[in-house]
Amino acid sequence: MHTFDHTELCMGTVFRFAGNSALPPVETKQLIEQACAILHEADRIFSLYKPESPLSQLAAGKTNLAGCPPVVSEIWDACDQWEKTTNGFFSAMTPQNTFDPSGLVKTWAAQLAADVLLNAGVRDFTLNAGGDIFIADGVTDAVNWRIGISKTVSIASPEAGVLTVLDLKGTGFNSMATSGSAERGLHIWNPKAPGKESAQELLQVSVIAKDLVTADVWATAAFAEGIRAVSHLTEVPDIQALFIFADGQITGTPGVIELFAKPEL
């Protein structure tokens, strides 16, 4: 058994794989390289910051969906399904009618990357995908089931730090994603309110789920919906959520308090 800790710059953020592996170090390294290749391929295809990417070409009207790699159609269909599931509050179509699936692609690619390790029998690790967290089912160290939720300020701010800590060990949950305005401003649009970029009464929403994509999509949808999402997400099975409002108030779904880490005696 040996430990590994690898960080990869991709999609304008940092992905970190950290854990333990019983495979030879060389094999573990090769698996992580394969996992990171998935991240970079997703970035190559879906980045709207790279003018040569298929998605940028699609947005510019220089190609059509049929001219893109088949995975673009798969993600388009997945976004459509999530739009129905979230009652329209998750949408991959921007107010400018551009297809932007970034609210799904990062964690979709991260989950595929994690699956490379899982399928090879490496199950004692965590993956931090730019602040969205996945915990593999074989994690042995209890402390690694604890996830910190950041304060609602940029990590570059002197006031940055941890707001609270969740403990997912034994809960059935293994993923958390957070959407908010701290790092990128009001970048999430409300699909049901044209011209309104996001629900400004919320500063941050963290969703805990049983997979990364579910957590990410519902966090995005809840932030877009705003205060009404508090009651809405209470009715969604197999997730919990923590909401932070612009006036400093904090609330959540009924079960989220049970996930708060208890002090070690």
C-alpha positions in Angstrom: 0.0 0.0 0.0 1.3 3.5 -0.9 -0.2 6.9 -0.8 -0.6 9.2 -3.8 -1.4 12.9 -4.1 -1.7 14.4 -7.6 -2.9 17.8 -8.7 -3.9 18.6 -12.3 -4.6 22.0 -13.7 -7.5 21.8 -16.1 -10.7 23.7 -17.1 -9.3 26.8 -15.4 -9.3 25.1 -12.0 -7.4 22.4 -10.0 -8.3 18.7 -9.7 -6.7 16.8 -6.8 -6.6 13.0 -6.5 -5.4 11.9 -3.1 -5.5 8.5 -1.4 -4.0 5.0 -1.0 -3.4 2.3 -3.5 -2.4 -1.4 -3.3 -1.3 -1.3 -6.9 2.4 -0.7 -7.8 3.2 3.0 -7.8 3.9 2.9 -11.6 0.4 1.4 -12.3 -1.3 4.0 -10.0 0.5 6.8 -11.8 -0.6 5.5 -15.1 -4.2 5.3 -13.9 -4.1 8.9 -12.7 -2.7 9.9 -16.1 -5.6 8.2 -17.8 -8.0 9.9 -15.5 -6.5 13.3 -16.2 -6.5 12.6 -19.9 -10.3 12.4 -19.6 -10.5 15.8 -18.0 -8.3 17.4 -20.7 -10.4 15.8 -23.5 -13.6 17.1 -21.9 -11.9 20.6 -21.8 -10.8 20.3 -25.4 -14.3 19.6 -26.5 -16.5 21.7 -24.2 -14.4 24.7 -23.4 -16.0 28.0 -24.5 -12.8 29.8 -23.7 -10.9 28.0 -26.5 -12.1 29.3 -29.9 -11.0 26.0 -31.6 -13.1 23.8 -29.4 -16.1 22.1 -31.0 -18.4 23.8 -28.5 -17.0 27.3 -29.4 -17.4 26.4 -33.0 -21.0 25.5 -32.4 -21.6 28.7 -30.5 -20.1 30.7 -33.3 -22.4 29.0 -35.8 -19.4 27.5 -37.6 -20.7 24.0 -37.2 -23.8 22.2 -36.1 -24.6 19.5 -33.5 -24.1 16.7 -36.1 -20.7 18.1 -36.9 -19.5 17.9 -33.2 -18.1 14.8 -31.5 -20.9 12.4 -30.5 -20.4 13.1 -26.8 -21.7 16.7 -27.4 -25.1 15.2 -28.3 -24.9 13.0 -25.2 -24.3 15.9 -23.0 -27.0 18.0 -24.8 -29.5 15.2 -24.0 -28.3 14.9 -20.4 -28.8 18.7 -20.0 -32.3 18.4 -21.4 -33.2 15.7 -19.0 -31.8 17.6 -16.0 -33.8 20.7 -17.1 -36.9 18.6 -16.9 -35.9 17.1 -13.5 -35.2 20.5 -12.0 -38.4 22.0 -13.2 -36.5 24.2 -15.7 -34.1 25.8 -13.2 -31.1 24.0 -14.7 -30.6 25.0 -18.3 -27.6 24.7 -20.6 -28.9 27.5 -22.8 -27.7 30.9 -21.9 -29.8 34.1 -22.2 -27.9 34.6 -25.5 -29.2 31.2 -26.7 -25.7 29.6 -26.6 -25.3 26.0 -25.4 -23.2 26.1 -22.3 -23.2 22.8 -20.3 -20.5 23.9 -17.9 -22.9 23.4 -15.0 -22.6 19.7 -15.7 -19.5 19.0 -17.7 -16.9 19.5 -15.0 -18.4 17.0 -12.6 -19.4 14.6 -15.4 -15.8 14.5 -16.5 -14.6 14.3 -12.9 -16.8 11.3 -12.2 -15.5 9.6 -15.3 -12.0 10.3 -14.1 -12.7 8.9 -10.7 -14.2 5.8 -12.4 -10.8 5.0 -13.9 -9.4 4.4 -10.5 -12.5 2.7 -9.1 -12.7 0.3 -12.0 -9.0 -0.7 -11.4 -9.7 -1.5 -7.7 -8.4 1.8 -6.3 -11.2 2.7 -3.9 -9.4 4.6 -1.0 -9.2 8.1 -2.4 -10.9 11.5 -2.7 -11.2 13.8 -5.7 -11.5 17.5 -5.3 -12.7 18.9 -8.6 -12.3 22.6 -8.2 -14.1 22.6 -4.9 -16.6 19.9 -5.7 -15.8 16.8 -3.7 -16.1 13.0 -4.4 -15.3 10.4 -1.7 -14.7 6.9 -3.0 -16.5 4.1 -1.1 -13.3 2.5 0.2 -11.9 5.5 2.1 -10.5 4.2 5.4 -9.4 7.3 7.3 -12.5 8.8 9.0 -11.1 12.3 8.7 -11.3 12.0 4.9 -15.1 11.7 5.1 -15.2 15.3 6.4 -15.8 18.1 4.0 -15.4 21.8 4.7 -17.8 24.3 3.2 -16.0 27.5 2.4 -17.1 30.9 3.6 -19.0 33.0 1.0 -15.9 35.0 -0.1 -13.1 34.3 -2.6 -10.4 32.0 -1.6 -8.0 34.8 -2.3 -9.7 37.0 0.3 -8.1 37.5 3.7 -11.5 36.5 5.2 -11.4 33.2 3.4 -11.8 30.0 5.4 -14.1 27.2 6.4 -17.7 28.0 7.3 -18.6 24.6 8.6 -17.6 20.9 8.3 -19.8 18.0 7.2 -19.1 14.4 8.1 -20.4 12.0 5.4 -19.1 8.8 6.9 -21.9 6.2 7.1 -24.5 8.6 5.6 -24.8 7.1 2.2 -23.6 10.4 0.6 -20.3 10.7 -1.1 -20.4 13.9 -3.1 -20.8 17.7 -2.5 -20.9 20.6 -4.9 -21.2 24.3 -4.3 -22.6 27.1 -6.4 -22.3 30.7 -5.6 -21.0 34.2 -6.5 -17.8 34.3 -4.4 -15.3 33.4 -7.1 -17.0 34.3 -10.4 -19.6 36.8 -9.5 -23.2 36.5 -10.8 -22.5 34.0 -13.5 -25.5 31.7 -13.0 -28.6 32.8 -14.9 -32.2 32.2 -14.0 -33.7 30.5 -17.0 -37.2 31.6 -15.9 -36.3 35.3 -15.6 -34.7 36.5 -18.9 -32.1 39.2 -18.3 -31.6 38.3 -14.6 -28.3 36.6 -14.2 -29.0 34.8 -10.9 -31.1 34.9 -7.8 -29.2 37.6 -5.9 -30.8 36.8 -2.5 -28.6 33.8 -2.3 -24.8 33.9 -1.9 -24.1 30.2 -1.9 -25.7 26.8 -2.1 -24.0 23.5 -1.2 -25.7 20.2 -2.2 -24.8 16.8 -0.8 -25.7 13.8 -2.9 -24.8 10.3 -3.9 -22.9 11.3 -7.0 -21.0 14.4 -8.2 -23.3 15.3 -11.2 -26.4 15.2 -9.1 -24.8 17.5 -6.5 -23.5 19.9 -9.1 -26.7 20.2 -11.1 -28.9 20.7 -8.1 -26.5 23.3 -6.6 -26.7 25.2 -9.9 -30.4 24.9 -10.2 -31.0 25.9 -6.6 -28.8 29.0 -6.9 -30.7 30.0 -10.1 -34.1 29.5 -8.5 -33.2 31.5 -5.3 -35.1 31.4 -2.0 -37.9 29.2 -3.3 -35.4 26.4 -3.8 -35.2 25.9 0.0 -38.7 24.3 0.0 -38.2 22.8 -3.5 -35.1 20.8 -2.6 -36.7 19.5 0.6 -38.9 17.4 -1.7 -36.0 16.0 -3.8 -35.0 12.5 -2.7 -31.4 11.5 -1.8 -30.0 15.0 -1.5 -29.4 17.5 1.3 -28.5 21.2 0.9 -27.2 24.2 2.8 -28.2 27.7 1.8 -26.5 31.0 2.6 -28.4 34.2 2.0 -27.1 37.7 1.2 -28.2 39.0 4.6 -26.1 36.3 6.4 -28.9 33.9 7.3 -28.2 30.2 6.9 -30.8 27.5 6.4 -31.0 24.0 4.8 -33.0 21.0 4.1 -34.3 19.2 7.2 -31.6 16.5 7.2 -28.6 18.6 6.6 -28.0 19.3 10.3 -27.5 15.6 10.8 -24.4 15.8 8.5 -22.6 18.5 10.5 -19.4 17.1 11.9 -19.4 16.6 15.7 -16.4 17.8 17.7 -13.9 15.1 18.6 -13.7 14.5 22.3 
